[in-house]
Amino acid sequence: MDAVISGIGVALPPATAQDDIWDGYFAHHYTGARHGLARRIFANAGVRTRQAVVSPLLEDVANWSTERRMRRYQAEAIPLGKAAVDRALADAGVAAGDLGLFAVCSCTGYATPGLDILLARDLGMSPNVQRLFVGHMGCYAALPGLGTVSDFVVARGRPALLLCAELTSLHLQPPGARADIQQMVSHALFSDAAAAVVVTPRDQGHPGYAVRELAAITDTSTADHMTWEVTDLGFRMGLSPKVPAVLAAHVRGLVEQVLSKRGRSIADVDGWAVHPGGPKILDVVQERLGLPAAALAESRAVLAAHGNCSSPTVLLVLNELRRRPVPPQRIVMLAFGPGLTLYVTLLEGSTLAA
């Protein structure tokens, strides 16, 4: 039995132009010698607009306590997540009550009862639905989440749903925060979003992309290159400029390993859903895989329109790929995050996966 991605739903908070965010807030957030550096980082981030549940132009959370941020997370994440799940279920033609598993990925907020419990209740899922919450995996969480719900679908023969919801805007840091250059980069890149996918057994007749292969590699020697620390003033991102070099060392080998299991090569892939962690990361992936510029057009478009939304972002790229006039039939999804970890997933469309 194949597990098939049969529905995708996206929900986004209000958008603001990157230039307006800089002019209206961050130009005053950074002073002295740091001002010019931060301005260059914002200008070169590859981001045109970003979405936020808490816009710094309207509400400055930089000095909020972690408790206050977590209370706001719960208030904002529930309606955003509900909208994404509703749209994914409608897209798949699946009723909430028919789900056997509901998985949630989020690293930007915590509460109990959490999104998995509250949304299962509000959306009318069965009291017997199994639930899973994945936290602190960061930007790559969607892919192990997708692997888990796909395994459930194959083993149990029932539909499952994965929701990725991140509210990075709640973790704006004060200008004097440690590793300030890294904070400049994260402040220039990160954004908010929710994305959900419904995964169903192929024998139930739903069209979509079959989840064929999944693999990961973690280079623990570079574990300090990407961090997400809980502080009294929210969660603080650590993002080393060495991350692209680590990806360059591993990405081609892992992609070729996944494709070889199906007797395929890079040339056989007509869709690339690459997590747009930043322009340099996309440049490295393109160069190491020998891809034409058009291959990562959707990833760059998502970065420009939405920024880096952490775990939902690779699902936003997948959603853009399937909107092509002629959707790709073989898609490789790549996402990266703390560890330093790289995940690769191979999807095949209906004409290949039947």
N, C-alpha and C positions, 0 to 999 in steps of 0.2 A: 504493500500500500504506500502511495505517495502522500506526503503532507503538502498542501497547496496554499499559497498566499492568495486568497480569493477576495479580499477587500482591504482597502487602506483608507484611513481617515486622518485628517490633519486639522488642528485648531491652533490659531495664532492670536496672541494679544495685539493691541494697537502698535502700529509701526511708526518709527521716527527716522528721519534721514541722519546718516552718520555725521554729516557736516553740522547739522543742527545740534546733535548731542555734544559734539566738540565745542562749538561756539557758545552754546547755552549753559554748559556745565564743566566739561573737563578742561577747557581753556583756563578756568579759574581754579580748578582742582589742583593743577600742577603749576608751580611757580618757579621762578629763578631758572637755573640751568636745565632743570627737568622739563620745563615748558616746551622748549624746542624739540627735545627728543620725543616727548609724548606726542607732539603734533605730527612728527614724521611717522611715528608708529601708527597713529590713527589713519593718516593719509595713505599708507601703504598696506593696510590690512586686507584690502580686497573686498571691503564691505561698503555697500551703498545705503542700505536701510537695515534696521534691526527692530525686533519686537520685544516689548517688555511689559510685564504686569505692573511694574513699578518704574516709571520713567524718572530718571534723575532731574529732568526738566520740571517735574511736578512735585517730586517727593524725594528728599535726600535721605537715604537709608545708611549712609556710610558709618554713622556712629550708633546705629541701632544695636541692641544686644542680640545675641543668638536666639534667646527666647522670643523676643518680639518678631524676629525674622521667621521663626518656625510657625508662629501663630498666623502670620500673613501667608506663609506658604500653604497652609491647609486651606485657608479661605480662598486663595486664588487657584490652586491646583485642582480642586474638585470640579468647578465648572469648566475649566479648560480641558481636563481629562475626559469629562463626560461628553463634551462636544466631539472630541476626537473619536471616542468609542462609538457614539451614536452614528457618526458618519461611516466608520469602518463596517459596522454591522449592516447598515443600509446598503453599502456598496457590495457586500458579500451576499445579501439576502438571507442573513442568519439572525434568528431571534436570540436576545440576551439569555433567555431561559434555557436555550439548547446548549450553551457553552459548558464544557466539562472542566476547563482550566482557565483561570484569569491570572495573567502574570503582569506585574508592574515593575518597570525599571525607573529609578529616580535616585540621584545622588545629591540633590539640592535642598532636600527637606525631609524631616522625619516626624512622625507622630503615631500614636497608637490610641484608637483604631486608625489605620492608615488608609491610603487611597484604595487599596485592594478591597478592604472591607466596606468602606463607605460607598464606593462606586458600585460594587456588586449589589448593595442594598438599593441604591437610588435608581439603578438601571434595570432592576427586576431580574437579576440572575438568580438561579436556583440556590436555595440554602445549602445544597450539596456540592456546589461548584468548588473545585479545588483552587487554592490561591497560592501565589508565589510572589514574594517581593525581593527584588534585586537592587541592592544599594551600593554606592561607592565604587562601582566599576567604571563610572565616568563615560567618556565618549564612545567606547566600544560596546557598551552594555546591550545595545539592541541585538547584536549578533549572537552572543551566548543565550540571550533571552529567546530569540527566534529559534535557535537550535533546541532549546528545552521544550518550547510549546510544540514544535514539529515532532519531537520524539514522543510527546504525549499523544498527539494525534495519531501517529503510526501505531503506538502500543494500545491505545484505548478505542480508536475508531470514532472519536468524538471531536467536535470543533473546539478550538481554543482561541484565546485572544491575548495579544501582547500590547501593552500600553507603555510608551516611553514619554515621560513628562518631566521637564526641567525648567526651573525658574532661576536662572543664573543672576538675573537682575537684583535679586534679594541679597546678593553677596558682594555688593560694592564695598570696597575697602577704603579706609581713611588714607589721605595722601602720604602719611608718614609710615605706612605699612612696610614690614620687612620685605626684602627682595622687590624693591619698588619698580624696577624695569620690567620684571615679570608681571607685576600687577598692571602696568601700562598695557602690555600685550593682551592680557586677559580682558581688561576693560575695553579695549578696542575691538575685540573679536566676539565676545560671548553674548548670547541672546536667549530668548525664551520660546518654547514651543511644546506642543504635545502631538504625538503621532501614534496611531494604533494600527495594527494589522490583525485580520482574522485569518486563521489557518484551519483548513478543513481537509477531511480525507478525500482523495481524488474520486473514490467510488461513489461519492454523494453528488457528483456531477457538476461541481462548481469549477468554472474556468479560472485560470490564474497561473502563477509561477510555482513549480514544484521545487521544494528545498532539497537539493541533491547532495551537497557535500558541505562540510564545515570543518575548519581547522584553525589552530591558534599556535602562536609562539610567544613566549615571554622571555625577555632578556633581563634577568634579575640583576645583572651587573650594572644596569642603568636605572634601577628602581627609583633613584632620587631625581630623575629627569622630569618627572611629572607627578605632582603631589596635590592633595586636596585635604587641607588640614582644618579641623574644627577648632575655632577660636572663640573667645568671648564676644567677638564682633563678627560673627558669621563664619563662613567657610572661605579659606584663603587658598588661592591657586598658586602652585609653583610650576613653572613652565620653562624648562631649559631650552636655550637656542640650539642645543645638540640633538634634539629630538629628530629632526629630518635626517641627520646622519645615521642614527640608529635604524630608522625605517629603511634607509637606502641599503643597509647591510642585510636586511631580512625579507623585504617585500617580494622580490622576484622569486626567490626560492620557495616561499610558502605558496604563492599563486601557482607556480608550476607544479608543485606537489598536489594541490587540490585538483587542478585540471587533468593531470596525468591519471588520476583515479578513474576518469571517464574517457581516457584515451584522447584527450583534447589538448590544445596548445593555446597560447595567448591570441594567436591569429583567429581562433574559432569564436572568440568572445565579441559580441556586437553591442554590449551594454556594460558600462562601468559605473557602479555606484560607490564612489570613493568619499569617505568622510572628509569634508573640507575643513580640516583643523586649522588651516591657514594657507596663504598662497605658496609658501615654500614647501609645505608638505605635498601639495598637489603637484608642484614642479618636480619634486623628487620622485613621486610615484610615476608620473608621465615619463620621466627620463629613464628610470630603472626598468620599466616595462616596455619601453620603446613604442609608446602610443602616440598617435597624432593628436594635435591640439583639440580636435573636435571630440575625441573620446571622453574628455573630462569637461565638456561644455556644461552639462547639467550640474556637476559638482561645483564648478565656478559660479554658475548662475545662482545656486542655492546660497553659497557664501555671500555673494553680492546682495541678494534680496533678504537674507535672513540671518547672516552671521553664522557663528558656530553655536548651535543650540545643544551641544553635548549629545546625549544618547538618541534623541529623535532625528538628528541631522541626516544620518545615512538613509533613514526611511523617507525623509523629504526628497532626497536625491532619487531613490527608487520610484517614488510617486511621479517625479518629473520624467523619468525614463519611460514609464508606461504611457505617458501622454504624447510621446512622439507620434507623428502621422503613421509611421510603421513601427510599432513597439519592438524593441529588441527581443530576441528569443533565448539568448544565453547571456546571463548577467552575472558578473562577479561583483560582490559587495566586499568592501574593505573598510575597516574601522580600527582606530588606534586609541590607546589610553594608558592609564597608570600600569606600571609593572616593570618595564615598558612592554606593553602587550599589543600584538597585532592579530586581528581576527579576519579570516577570509571565508566567505560563503558563496557557493555556486547555486544559481537558480536557473531553471529551464522552463520555457514557456510551453503552452499546450501542444503545439505541433511537434515538440521534441520530447515531451515527457509522457505522452500517452502510452 
